[in-house]
Every structure is written in C-alpha cells, then in structure tokens.
Amino acid sequence: MVPPESELPLAMPLREPAAAATTSAPVAIAARTCYRRRPMATTKIKAGSTVDGWCTKCKLVLAHTVEAMVGAKITRVHCNTCGGQHAYRAAAPGAGKSTKARRSTPRKTAEAAQKHNEYEVLLRGRTGDKARPYATSERFAPGELIKHSAFGLGVVIAERDSVKIDVAFPDGPKVLLHGR
C-alpha cells in the first residue's frame, strides 16, 4: 500500500531501497526526484536566487535571497533566517584581511620624525618646570609651555580665535580651548 502524499518524508533518499524495487505496485517515492544543487560557480545568479552572505542582524554567514543586482554584482539581499534586508556582504567584516601585524610605511615614520623634530625645536631646551597646567579657564600666549593631563608637555604655536589655541605636543599638534 502506498502512503498518502502528506505522509511522505520531506527528505527523500537518492535511490530506492532494494525491497521497494521488487514490489509490483508503483512506489510514490520513485515519482519524486531529489536533485542536488549545482555549485555556485556554475549557476547564474539573478534576483530571487539564494546565496550565502554575512547577515548584519544575525552576525553570521547565512542563506540570503537576492533582491537587487547592478549588472552581475549583488547589491541588496534579505536573510532567509531573520528576514532582515541589507546590502550584500559575501563574508564577515574583517574576514578577508590579513592577521599579520601592519608595519608603518617609511613615509609615515618620516612624518612622525619630522613632527617630533619640530616639537623639539619649539621646546629649545626648556623643561616642564616652567610649564603652566592647562585649564580651559586660563589664557595662553604663543610660545608658552603648557602641561596637559592627557597630551603631556606642549608649546602654544598660535591663537586661532579668542577661545582657541594651536598647541604642539610630542604626538602632533592639537587645538585646545582657552579663556572660557
């Protein structure tokens, strides 16, 4: 006896068992064919296709349905798990980047050395003994030494407005408030 269509299992075997092949009655399982998916490289992707991609809501690589494309590039997808709609991302953010430590380029090193040399010239042998502690309520003149709690010892380069000053620190120039 053949079971009704509603009682058939969802996952169909790829071939029939040997016992089912010897029966004279037609088997309902044989009428349904189970197809395997083709690899993504050989299938043409179009709107409505299913692709794997990074879901920005689930924070996982999951199956998505393509909603929009520009030429051959996928632009918008929606997640089949959570239903969230977003721009297509093939992989997790940062997954394609190298894990090796980055080395600073010679140009950046040269710029940092130049900034430090300018700072040393502005200090001209002065020490932090004569530096005034920085406070936004204090007023500072160009050429004065200030001691900042986060940036360290600095030299006032110029006054921008009546409330801003440019200050050279060892790690580069900063704009600070004064006289408020």
TAJO-V359915 format. One record per helix or strand. SS is the DSSP state (~ for helix, > for strand). FROM is the first residue (numbers start at 1). LEN is the number of residues. If there is no record, write none. Layout:
ss & from & len
SS & FROM & LEN
SS & FROM & LEN
This chain:
ss & from & len
~ & 5 & 3
~ & 18 & 5
~ & 28 & 4
> & 50 & 6
> & 60 & 11
> & 73 & 7
> & 85 & 3
~ & 106 & 18
~ & 128 & 3
> & 132 & 2
> & 145 & 4
> & 152 & 8
> & 164 & 6
> & 172 & 6
